[in-house]
Structures are given as structure tokens and as C-alpha cells.
Amino acid sequence: MPPVEDHPLRYALANELHARPFPSLTAPCHAAFLAIKQEVDASARDRDLDRAHLLALLDRYGAPHPQPGATHWFGQLGRYELKWESHTEFVTYTLFGDGVADRPFDGTTFAAFPEDWLDDAPGVRMTSALVRVEKLPGDDKVFDTLGDWFVPESLACSRVLDDSVVIAGDFRIDASGHMRFAVFVGDECGPRRLGRVVQRLCEIETYKSMSMLGLSRVRSMGGSLTGIDETLTHIMGQMTGQMAGGTAPADNTLDSLLQVSSELEALSAKAAYRFAATGAYETLVNQRIEILREERFRGLQTFAEFMMRRFDPAMRTVKATERRIASMSSRASRASDLLRTRVDVERSAQNQSLLESMDKRADLQLRLQKTVEGLSVVAISYYAVNLALYMAQPVGDAAGLSKLVLAALLTPVVILGVWWMVRRIRDKME
């Protein structure tokens, strides 16, 4: 039998599931993470610029290039390993290196990213992070170390993956401009599992930062929404007055209401993508934390608790604003329908009054027409009688009838004939 023909995308789609492997790490080690995003309209950016920027970095180290159109790359970059990924709105660079510096979270790792190369980035830094990975020295030592490395009031720390790893971070930007995360690894944690933990920490930070863009958008919209809400409330008050017998024209109110509706639609259209993206990023943050299977460490708040207290309120604000816009749009739509119905009723009443007025004028015209018809019969009969007299005069003389008697005999006949002729003409026209 001939082989079954494959779909053109079968292998590409199957390979996509395996295209972004997690790094394999061994403690002690460190990582430097960088996420770059175009400031506006990032989802529609020119992705060739992102790849060109990556190639410029690879060429400096003589590293091989990815395949044309690739959205991910992993390979050696000097004494580091580099993992590059292109996402919908941003690109990420993660450097992995062996060993740790004596100074915790030494920012010199970022020296692998040349300054002039960073200046040429097709976007701005969305977030960056330093990850320090050490062997687990014991709970007491870890607890003391965290107090020296992080801000206690913001510190989140937990045991993850069946107590094989302890992770910590305070989600604060340090003096060098980076977030900081610490990972303490037990002997039972393998290299691939450790790589997944470090990758998850970078993803949590990235998606958390991208989610917060929704809060920024909400704050920038706050003044406009308040103004539109006040205007809508004022218009609703005007409508209530009109329903109660007010004299304000409904057409003007409808124009104002349509203007408010168009402003709401414009705001909704501008914010729709950001709100949808915020919801998606929020879900990813929660999923990445859930996968870690956190357990409390020495009474400190977990990553999930940190997000519940600091991150979730921001996300609820975004969702509340999204619902507010939808509610205002619904109110404006219902008010427009109600006011439009009122305008239609008023116009129907005006049309009815106009029709009645037209009926009255038509009746008057009919009466006038009948009057004119009567006068026209008289006028036509007057001239017709004279013509008939001229025609009948010889007959009258022969019969010995005077002109006066002849006129008396002809007048009724002529009048009746003229009336019958006018009536027939009117009947045909009608």
C-alpha cells in the first residue's frame, strides 16, 4: 500500500512541543536573565529586528546562528550558555554560568551583554534578574543568609518540589537594576529539575511584570472613565426629566449619548488587547507557582502568598475596570435604545399630526375644487348659450320664436350638458 501522506505541518507542530528544552544545571551556578519589549504595539513588532539583534550578539562570540525564522535558540556563548526565546510581546535572554561569585548577586555577569549591544536593542528592558544557585547548607544557615540578602518585609521563600529545593526572592530591584532570586539545592535534586526551577523563577518574574502593564493602563484610563461616567450620569438625569415632561429636545440628548458611547468604544478597543494579555499572563504566573508545589519555610510567606497580597489586588483592579467599562457600555447602549424609542414615538406623533393637517388641507382643497367646478359650469354655460343662440337663431326665426324665448329654451339644456361634461371629466381623472 502507498504511504499515507502527511500534513505539511505535522513534523513542525510535533517538534514545537520539544523545541524549548529546559537547561541542565549543577549547583553551584548562576544565571542572568533579561527580557526586552518594544514600548508600544509590541505584538505587531518587526521580529526580524529581534533576530538581527540576537545574531549581532552571537557574532561577537563566534557562536552558530539559529535557523531562519526560529523563535528560540540554545547554545554556547563564550564561557556561558545562552537561551534565547521570542514571545508574543517580548524576547528573553538567559545566561547560565558555573560557580558563584564571592559577592552575592554580582552584576558583572551582565558584562556578557556588551553595553553598545544593549543600547542597540529593538526595545526597552521589561525586567532583568540575577539567580544564585548554591548547595543547601541547612535550614538555619539558609534563614540567616536570606536575612542578609533580601528585604525582610518583602521576602518570599518556600520549599518546592517535595522539599528538594528552597527558593527565595523579594521582587525588589537592586542598585544594579536587577531582581534577585536565590536557589538552594538538595542532593536529591537532579540537573534537569534544577534547570526547570530556575526557568520557572525567570518566567514568574517576566509574566508578573507583563501583567502589571494592565494596571498601568487602568491608571492611565482612570480620569477618562470618571469623566465619561459623570457625563453618562448627567445624560441619564436629563432623560429622566424628559420622561417626566421636560422640554429639552430628545434629539440633542441622543447626540450626546452617542458621543459618550463612541468614547467608551474607543477606550474599550484600545484596552481590549492589554486586558486580555493581562489575564493570560496572570494565569501563567499562578500556574508556574502551582507547578513548584510550595511548602512553607521557617514561617516565611510563600511565593503564592506574596502574589495573593501584592499581585492579586492589582489584577483584581484590572478586572474591575474591565467590568466597569463593559457595564458603562451596556448602560449607554440601553439608554440609547430607550431614548431612540422615545424619539421614534415623538416623530410618529409628529407624523400623525402632519397627516391630520394634510387631510384637512385636502378636504379644503376638495371643497374649493367643487366651488370652482360650480363657477366653471356657470361660466362655460354662459358662453355656450350664446354660441347655441347663434346656431339656433335661424331655426327660431323660422318657427316664429323670439330670441328671448329661444334663449330660455336653450339655457337649461346647455347648463345640463356642461355640468354632465365637467362631471365626467372629473370622474375620469379620479
N, C-alpha and C positions, 0 to 999 in steps of 0.2 A: 504494500500500500504506500502511496506517496505520503511524505511527512505533512503534518498539519502546519499550515502557515501561521507564523507568529505575528502578533500585533506589532506594529513598528516600534511602539514604546515599551514593549514587555520587559526587555532587559534593563532599559534605562530606569523604569519605575521600580523594578526589583532591586537594582543596585542602589537606588536612592536610600533605601532603608539601612544600608550598611556603609553609606558614603561618609559619615561623620563619626568615626570611631573615637572613643574616649582615650585620653592619653594614659600611658602606663608609667606610674611614678613610684619612686622608692624614697622613703624618708632617710635622712633629711634632704629637703629640696625646697625650692621656692618657685613662685610664678608671678608674672606681671601681666596684668590684663588691661586692655584698652578698647573702648567702644567709641566709634566715630559715627556721627549722624549729621546729615545735611540739615541746616537750620529750618528750612521751610520746604514743604512738598517733598519730603524725603522718600515717600513711596514711589514717586514718579521720577526719581533722580536718574541721571545717566550712569548706569552701573559700569560702563566701560572706564569711567574715571576711577572707580574703586579698584578695578583690576589693574589699571595703569599704575595706581599708587602702590599696590602690592608688588608689582613687577619691579618698580623702582627700588623697593627695599630688598627684594631678592637679588637683584643685580649687584647691589653693593656687597653682598656676601657670596656672590657666585653660586647661588642656590638655583636649582632647576625650576622651571616655570610650570604652573598648572595648565591643564588642558583649556583650550579656548572655550569661553562661556562657563567655566567652572564657578561654583558658588562656595567652594571650600577647598582648603589645602592644608596639608600637614607634612612637615619635613624639617630637616636640619637647617639652622640659621646660625652659622658660626659655632660657638660652644653651647648654643641654646637650641631647643626645639620650638618651632613656631606653629601655632594652629590658627588659621585664618578662616573666617566664616562670613558670608554675605547673607543678611537677613532682609526682611521686607523694608525696614526703615533705617537700618544701620549695618555697619560691618564691625567685626571684632577681631582683635589680635591678642593672642595669649602666648607669652614666652614661658617656657619651662626650663629651669636650670637645676643642676645638682648642688647640694650643700646649702648652707645658710650663712649669712654674714654674722659677725660678732654683734654688730649693731642691729637690733630688731627693725624689720621693715625698712631696710636700707634702700632708698630710692635710686641707687646707682644702677639697678637692674634695667631701668628705663633708658639707660645710656645706649642700649642696643637699638633703640629707636632714635636715629640721628635727629638733632634739632631742626635742621633745614628740611628733612623729610617730613617731620611733624608739621612744620609751617606750611608745607605744600599739600596738606591733607584736604581732600574734597569734602570738607565739613568741619564740625567742631567736636570737641570731646564731650561725649554724653556722660561717661563715667570712666574711672580707671581704678584699679585695685592692686594691692600687693598681698600675696598669700605666702605665709611662712609655715612650712611643714616640718615638724620635729617628731622624734620618738616620744611616746607618752612616758613622762618621768615619774608619774604618781599623782594622785589627786591633790595632795597638799601642795606640791611644787607647782602644778598647773594653776591652782587657785591663786597662789601668791604671784605667779608670773602675770596672770591676767590683770591683777590689780595694778601692776606696773605698766602694762602695755596699753590698756584701754581706759576710757572714761567710765567709772563705775555705774553712774546713773543710766547710761545707755547700753551697757554691756549685755549682750545676749550670748548664752553659752548652753550647750547641751551635748549629751552623749547621743551618738547616732549609730545606725546600722548595727544593732544588737550589741551596743557598748564596745564596739571595736575602735571607735574614733571619737574624739572630743573636738568640737568646732566652736569658735568664738569670734565675735566681732562687735563693734559698737556703731557701725554705719555712720561714722563721722569722717569728714575729710581732714586729713592731717596737714601739716605745714607744707609738705611737698605736693599736695593736691590730690592725694590718693586715699581711697578706702583701704582698710586693713582687716585681714582675716587671719586667724591662727588655726592650725590643724595639728592635733596631737594624735599620733597613730600608735595603736597597739600592735603587738606581734602577730595577732591573728588577722590583721587587715592586709590583703594582697595588693600588689601594684595596680591592678586594674580597678579594684574597688576604691583605692585611694585616688586614682585619676578621676573616677566618677564623682567623688566627694568634692574635689577641687573644682571640677567643671560645674557642679551644681551650685557651689557658692558664687562663682562668677555669673551664672545665669540668674540667680536670685537677685544679685545686685543690679544686673542690667535690666531685667524686666521690672524690678521695683522702680528704677529711675525712669524708665519709659512710661510706666503707669502714672507717675507723678506729673507728667506733661498734661494729663487730663485735668488735674487740679489747677494747674496754671491757666489752662484755657477757661475753666469755670470762673476763676477770679477775674480774668480779663473781661468776661461777659457779664459780671455781676451788675455793673452800673447800667448797661443797656437793658438787661432783663428787668431791673427795677423800674426804669423809666417806661418801658413798654407795659409793664403790669399796671402802673399808675394810670397810664393813658387808657388802657383797656377797661379799668375800673370806672374811670370817668365817663367813657362812652356807654358803658352799661347803665350808669346812673342817668345819662341823657335818654337812653331808650326807655327806662322805667318812667321818666317824666313824660315822654311822648305817649306811652301806653295809657298814662293817666289823663291824657287830654292836653298835653303840652302843644305848643305852637311851633317848636323847632322843626325844620324840614327834615324828613327822614332820609332824603337823598344825600344831604350833607353828612349826616351821621354814618350812613353806609359807606361813603367815600373814606371817611376817617377810619372806619373799622377795617376796610380793605387795605388801607395803608399799614395798619398795625399787623394785619395778617401777613402781608408781604415781608415786613421786617422780621417777624417771627420765623417765617420760612427761610429767609436768608441766613439768620443765625443758626437755625437747625441744620441747614445744608452745610454751613462752614464747620460746625462742630460734630456732625454725624460721624465722620471717619475717626476723629480723635476719641470720641466717646466709645465707639466700637473697639478701637485698638486698646483703649484703657481697660475695658472689660476683659479682653483677651489676655493682655499682659498680667492683669490681676490673677486670672485663673492659673497662668503659668507659674507665678510666684508661689501661690498656695500649693500647687501640685509638686513643685520642686521641693518645698519644705516637707510636704507629707511623705514624699519618697524617702527622705532621710530617716524617718521613724525615730523622732526625737524622744529623749528621756531627760529629766531634769538633772542638772549637775550642781551640787552643793547649794541648792536653793536659789540659784540664779534663774532669771527668766530665759525661756527658750526662744528660738527664732520665731516660732509661731506666736508666742505671747507678745513678743516685740511688735510683730506685724499687727496683731489684734489691737494693741494700744496706740500705735503710731501710724501704721499704714492703712488699716481698715477704715478709720474715720475719714481719711482723705478720699478713699474710694466710695464711701457712702455719700460724701458730698457731691462727687461727680454724678453718681446715680440719681441723687435727689434733684440735681439741676437738670439732668436729662428728663426726669419725670415732670419737673416744673415746666420745661419748655413744651413737652407733649400736652400737659394739662392746659397751658395757656393757648396753645394752638387749637385744642379742642373747644375751649371756651369761645375763642374768636370765631371758630367755624360755626358753632351753634348760634352765636349772636348774629352772625352774618345771615344764616338761614332764616332766623326769626325776623330780622329787620328786612330782609329781602321779601319775605312773605307779606310783611306789613306794607312795604312799598307797592307790591303787586296788588294787594287789596285796595290801597288808595287809588292806584291807577285804574283798577277795574271800576271803582266808584266814579272816578272822573270820566271814564269812557262811557259809563251808563248815563251820566248826566249829559254828556255831549250827544249821545244818541237821542235822548229825550228832546234836547234842544233842536237837533236836526229834524226830528219828527214834527215838532211844532212848526219849524220853518217850512217843511214840506207841505204841511196842511195849509199854511197861509198861502204858499205858492199855488196850491191847487185851487183854493178859493179865488185867488187873484186871476188864475187862468180861466176859471169858469166865468168870472165877471168880464174878462177881456173877450171871451168867446161870445158872451151875450151882446157886448157892444159891437163886436165884429160882425155878428149876424145882422144887426140893425144897419150898420154902415154899408155892408155888402148889399143888403136888400134895397137900400135907398137908391144905389146906383143901378142895381139890377132892374128895379121897377121902371126907372127912366129909360133904360135900354129896351125893356119889354114894351113900353108905350110907343117908342119909335117903330118897333117891329109890328105892333098890333094896331097902330093908328089907321092904316088903310082898311083893315077888316072892320074896325069900329065905325069908320065913316060909311062904309057900305051897309052896315047894319043899323045905321042911324043912331049910334051911341056917342054921347059926348065924351070929351077927353076926361072929365072928372069921373063919369060913371065907369069908363074903361079902366081908369087907374084904381078905382075902388074894387073892381073885379080882379085885377091882376095882382094887387098888393098881397092879399093873403096867400095866393098860390106861390108867389116869388119868395115870400118870407119862409113859408114851409119848406120850399125846395132848398133855400140857402141853409136853413137850420139842419135839414137832413144831410146835406153835403158836409157841413162842418163836423157834425156828429160822427159821420162815417170816417172822415179823415182822422179824428182823434182816436176812434176805436182801433183803426189800423196801426197807429203809432204806439198805442199802449200794448 
